[in-house]
Amino acid sequence: MLTIVRFGAISRVTSIMFLVPGIAALIAWLLVDEVMPFNAWPGIGLADGGVLFVLYARGDVKKVGAESS
């Protein structure tokens, strides 16, 4: 992650952080048979979708407040 930060992709690093709770819940479910509430699955899916959106979004979006010349 530090390498990604060095290349200036802060949004990618922060978006990856949103995967940690979902992956931890999935590992706990698989390894120690922890019960996953049904309501948690859509939230994990929504977070995963948001991360995919950030990672694969087009880079030609104009910055807010940027002057056009």
Secondary structure, 3 states (H helix, E strand, C coil): CHHHHHCCCHHHHHHHHCCHHHHHHHHHHHHHCCCCCCCHHHHHHHHHHHHHHHHCCCCCCCCCCCCCC
